[in-house]
């Protein structure tokens, strides 16, 4: 039984790894070939498409939710994975080099850095099982989603209103394009999944408590 369980977990890990690898290679190819710079519509589709498909599938399909729960069942793991967000500091660095607008680069860069640095702490808070730990976990996910929202909003603002010589053009070129085209939708999916699993587990716990109380 234990061996079969271990093999199942390893198979799920391999499946997730291959999905992530294929996704990343597609984005990397588009970035290296300059596709995102030549065709902005494809760039925006790459950013928003995975998020829309994931949230839509999760909301409307019970089968999809079961698959997600099966593949991303380890809430600690998907939370700790977001240490990669520290790479977002590159946007702040490019702002200091006058390559990106400050209205976008500074909040997006330092926001990602904060979320990445605290990801392991949020994962530990979740694993503690305490009420305060769960509160920290939820707050961290909310801040992470807020960071993404601010980044997208300021990027749109900087693209519409030119407040200086720097433009958003570098964000559609390699290597910075990897951040919005891969890092942003992945982060949203991880945050969304973490909060959804928290809600499901809390809901199940309340149902079990209610059943026990009715039996008693």
Buried (B, 14 or more C-beta within 10 A) or exposed (E): EEEEEEEEEEEBEEEBEEEEEEBBEEBBEBBBEEBBBEEEEBBBEBBBEBBEEBBEBBEEEEEBBEEBBEBBEBBBEBBBBBBBBBBBBBBBEBBEEEBBBBBBBBBBBBBBBBBBEBBBBBBBBBBEEEEEBBEBBBEBBEBBBEBBEBBBBBBEBBBEEEEEEBEBEBBBEBEBBBBBBBBBBBBBBBBBBBBBBBEEEEEEEEEEEEEEEEEE
